[in-house]
């Protein structure tokens, strides 16, 4: 039986706890604000795909406490993609044993884990899973779920013995997901789907957070909104083209995403994660979604004026919401 630690038991972590338990894994979950609820009642999920289902992971308050339940075959990181998160799981990582799976947004997020844990398999994951933890231990889930995963760094062809071991660990994890009734696809180069998701996240997440509009109301707010969103998505496509992923984000792919978003004008909008963070005065994934992309562009001499502007504005937004000691009030 695979032993899995979930780090970050918000909506995504709660749902993946259910999936992996159902798939046959023994699940330990680091819980914070929902610790008491999960310990006493477990996790209840109201899913548009699966109905009302339940999960009963072993809850712990800290990674240090979690380590007493190890060693873990996998650590599934479902927390927000903030710089320095890799250090937070250190106590539960067994060198050359534990595979680390990143269920997180953004681009260029894997390297800090690869640097911190060079003997461990790093599996990068791109998820599509609309979900909200409505109260501690209670989660609502929409009608979509998909987890796209692959080894980081991308294995060579043919793979080295070490890379082959990582590929096998990835396949084992995917089989647990499938047995749990969820959808998990393995990609030879997972950076391709990561760039595709970034094109949507960089545009929609950023602009919704800055305007305080959900995605549908953002479109209603201005006749030029859709055009500006398309420009940002196209800018990400050009960036991907320039750093080794030509043709990954096609105009047809952008059109498909925008057509799906436009349907929400009739069916109801959704609140992107950055907007949720703004409304609760929480830190946003600004660096993972925008900062890393801007830095990748700068290193490669690629102009990304739209991303540059959104990055500066979101840095300012985050600074005003959670000012540090450098903040000065107007005299």
C-alpha positions in Angstrom: 0.0 0.0 0.0 1.4 3.4 -1.0 1.8 5.9 1.7 1.0 9.4 0.7 1.3 12.8 2.5 -0.9 15.6 1.3 0.6 19.0 2.0 -2.1 21.7 1.7 -5.6 20.4 2.6 -7.7 23.1 1.0 -10.3 22.1 -1.6 -7.9 20.4 -3.9 -6.1 18.5 -1.2 -9.4 17.3 0.3 -10.6 16.0 -3.1 -7.3 14.3 -3.8 -7.4 12.7 -0.4 -10.7 11.1 -1.3 -9.4 10.0 -4.7 -6.1 8.5 -3.4 -7.9 6.7 -0.5 -10.3 5.2 -2.9 -7.4 4.2 -5.1 -5.9 2.1 -2.3 -3.4 4.5 -0.7 -2.9 5.2 3.0 -3.3 9.0 3.2 -1.9 11.4 5.8 -2.9 15.1 5.5 -1.3 18.2 6.9 -4.3 20.2 8.2 -4.3 23.6 9.8 -7.5 25.6 10.1 -9.5 22.5 9.3 -7.6 20.1 11.6 -10.3 19.7 14.3 -13.1 19.2 11.7 -11.1 16.6 9.7 -10.0 14.7 12.9 -13.6 14.5 14.3 -15.6 14.1 11.1 -13.3 13.5 8.2 -13.8 15.3 4.8 -17.2 15.6 3.1 -17.3 16.4 -0.6 -20.3 17.5 -2.5 -19.3 16.7 -6.1 -21.2 17.3 -9.3 -19.4 14.3 -10.7 -19.5 11.8 -7.8 -22.3 13.0 -5.6 -21.7 13.2 -1.8 -18.6 11.3 -0.8 -16.4 11.1 2.2 -12.7 10.8 3.0 -11.0 9.9 6.3 -7.2 10.7 6.0 -5.0 10.7 9.1 -4.8 14.4 10.0 -1.7 16.0 11.4 -1.0 19.6 12.3 2.6 19.8 11.0 5.0 18.2 8.6 7.2 17.2 11.6 4.3 15.3 13.1 3.5 13.8 9.7 7.1 12.4 9.5 6.3 10.0 12.3 3.8 8.3 10.0 6.4 7.9 7.2 8.4 7.1 5.3 6.2 8.3 2.5 6.2 7.0 -1.1 4.7 10.3 -2.3 4.2 13.8 -1.0 1.5 15.6 -2.9 1.9 19.4 -2.6 -1.5 21.1 -3.0 -0.6 24.4 -1.3 -0.3 27.7 -3.2 2.9 27.9 -5.3 4.8 30.4 -3.2 8.6 30.7 -3.4 10.3 28.7 -0.6 7.5 26.1 -0.2 10.0 23.3 -0.9 11.6 23.9 2.5 8.4 23.3 4.3 8.1 19.6 3.4 11.7 18.8 4.3 11.1 16.8 7.5 8.8 14.3 5.6 11.1 13.7 2.6 13.1 10.6 2.6 16.1 10.9 0.2 15.8 8.6 -2.9 12.5 7.2 -1.6 9.8 9.9 -1.6 8.5 11.2 -4.9 7.3 14.8 -4.7 4.2 15.8 -6.8 3.4 19.4 -7.4 -0.3 20.1 -7.9 0.3 23.8 -8.3 -0.2 26.7 -10.8 2.5 28.6 -12.6 5.6 28.0 -14.7 9.2 27.3 -13.5 8.0 26.2 -10.1 9.8 22.8 -10.1 13.4 23.8 -10.0 13.5 24.8 -6.3 12.3 21.3 -5.4 14.8 19.6 -7.8 17.6 21.6 -6.2 16.5 20.9 -2.7 15.9 17.2 -3.2 18.3 16.1 -6.0 17.9 12.4 -5.1 14.1 12.4 -5.3 11.7 12.1 -8.2 9.9 15.4 -8.9 6.5 15.0 -10.7 5.0 18.2 -12.1 1.2 18.4 -12.2 -1.3 20.6 -14.0 -4.8 20.4 -12.6 -8.2 21.4 -13.7 -10.4 21.1 -10.6 -12.9 23.8 -9.7 -13.5 23.4 -6.0 -14.1 25.4 -2.8 -13.8 24.4 0.9 -17.1 26.0 2.0 -16.3 25.3 5.7 -13.7 23.3 7.5 -13.8 19.7 6.2 -16.7 20.5 3.7 -15.9 20.9 0.0 -17.9 21.6 -3.1 -16.6 20.4 -6.4 -17.6 21.3 -9.9 -18.1 19.1 -13.0 -14.5 19.1 -14.1 -11.5 17.2 -12.9 -8.2 16.5 -14.7 -4.7 16.0 -13.5 -1.9 16.1 -16.1 1.5 14.9 -14.8 5.0 14.2 -15.9 8.6 13.8 -14.6 10.7 16.9 -14.1 13.2 17.5 -15.6 11.8 16.0 -18.8 13.5 12.6 -19.3 15.8 11.9 -22.3 15.0 9.4 -25.0 15.8 6.7 -24.1 15.6 7.5 -20.4 18.5 6.9 -18.0 18.0 4.3 -15.3 17.3 7.1 -12.8 14.8 8.6 -15.1 13.2 5.3 -15.8 12.7 4.8 -12.0 11.0 8.3 -11.9 8.8 7.3 -14.9 7.7 4.1 -13.0 6.9 6.1 -9.9 4.8 8.5 -12.0 2.9 5.5 -13.5 2.2 4.0 -10.1 0.8 7.3 -8.9 -1.4 7.7 -12.0 -2.8 4.2 -11.4 -3.8 5.1 -7.9 -5.6 8.1 -9.3 -7.4 6.1 -11.9 -8.4 3.4 -9.4 -9.8 6.2 -7.3 -12.2 7.2 -10.2 -10.4 10.3 -11.3 -8.6 11.3 -14.5 -4.8 11.4 -14.6 -2.8 11.6 -17.8 0.9 11.2 -18.1 2.9 13.5 -20.4 6.4 12.9 -21.8 6.9 16.7 -21.4 4.5 18.1 -18.9 5.7 21.7 -19.6 3.5 21.8 -22.7 0.2 21.6 -20.7 1.7 23.8 -18.1 2.3 26.6 -20.7 -1.3 26.1 -22.0 -2.7 26.6 -18.5 -0.4 29.5 -17.8 -1.8 31.3 -20.9 -5.3 31.3 -19.3 -4.1 31.9 -15.7 -1.9 34.8 -16.6 -4.8 36.6 -18.3 -7.9 35.7 -16.4 -6.5 35.3 -12.8 -4.6 38.6 -13.1 -7.3 40.7 -14.6 -10.0 39.4 -12.4 -7.9 40.0 -9.3 -7.1 43.6 -10.4 -10.7 44.4 -11.3 -12.5 42.5 -8.5 -14.7 41.0 -11.3 -15.4 37.3 -11.7 -14.6 36.1 -15.3 -18.1 36.7 -16.7 -18.5 40.1 -15.2 -15.0 41.0 -16.4 -16.3 40.4 -20.0 -19.5 42.4 -19.2 -17.5 45.3 -17.9 -15.9 46.5 -21.2 -16.3 45.7 -24.9 -12.5 45.6 -25.0 -12.0 43.0 -22.2 -12.0 40.0 -24.4 -9.5 41.6 -26.8 -7.1 42.4 -23.9 -7.4 38.9 -22.5 -6.6 37.4 -25.9 -3.5 39.7 -26.2 -2.1 38.4 -22.9 -2.8 34.8 -23.9 -1.1 35.3 -27.2 1.9 36.9 -25.4 2.3 33.8 -23.3 2.1 31.7 -26.6 4.9 33.8 -28.1 6.9 33.3 -25.0 6.4 29.5 -25.0 7.4 29.5 -28.7 10.6 31.3 -27.9 11.8 29.0 -25.1 11.5 25.6 -26.8 7.7 25.0 -27.1 6.8 26.2 -30.6 3.1 25.7 -31.5 2.2 24.6 -28.0 -0.4 27.3 -27.6 -2.1 27.8 -31.0 -4.6 30.4 -32.0 -7.2 27.6 -32.1 -6.3 26.6 -28.5 -6.8 30.3 -27.4 -10.1 30.5 -29.3 -11.3 27.3 -27.7 -10.5 28.6 -24.2 -12.1 32.0 -24.9 -15.3 30.4 -26.4 -15.7 28.3 -23.2 -15.2 31.4 -21.1 -17.8 33.4 -23.1 -20.4 30.7 -22.4 -20.3 31.9 -18.8 -22.0 35.1 -19.7 -25.1 32.9 -19.9 -24.3 30.1 -17.4 -22.8 32.2 -14.6 -19.2 33.3 -13.9 -16.5 31.8 -11.8 -14.2 33.4 -9.3 -10.5 32.7 -10.2 -8.2 31.8 -7.3 -6.4 35.1 -7.3 -9.7 37.0 -7.0 -10.6 34.8 -4.0 -7.2 35.6 -2.5 -7.8 39.3 -3.0 -11.2 39.2 -1.4 -9.7 37.5 1.7 -6.6 39.7 1.7 -4.4 36.6 1.2 -1.1 36.4 -0.7 -1.5 35.7 -4.4 0.6 33.4 -6.6 2.0 36.4 -8.4 5.5 35.0 -8.7 4.5 31.6 -9.9 2.0 32.8 -12.5 3.6 36.1 -13.6 7.0 36.7 -12.1 8.6 33.5 -13.3 7.2 34.1 -16.8 8.5 37.7 -16.9 12.0 36.5 -15.7 12.0 33.7 -18.3 11.2 36.3 -21.0 14.0 38.6 -19.8 16.6 35.8 -19.8 15.6 35.0 -23.4 15.3 38.5 -24.7 11.6 38.2 -25.4 9.3 41.2 -25.1 6.2 40.7 -22.9 4.9 44.1 -22.2 1.5 43.0 -21.1 2.9 40.4 -18.7 5.3 43.0 -17.4 2.5 45.5 -16.7 0.3 42.9 -15.0 3.2 41.7 -12.9 3.9 45.3 -11.6 0.2 45.9 -10.9 -0.2 42.6 -9.0 3.0 43.2 -7.0 1.5 46.6 -6.0 -1.9 45.0 -5.2 -0.3 42.4 -3.0 1.9 45.1 -1.3 -1.1 47.3 -0.5 -3.1 44.3 0.9 -0.3 43.0 3.0 2.3 45.8 3.5 5.6 45.0 5.1 7.9 47.3 7.1 8.9 49.3 4.0 5.3 50.6 3.6 4.9 54.3 4.4 1.5 56.0 4.9 0.9 59.4 3.3 2.0 62.1 5.7 
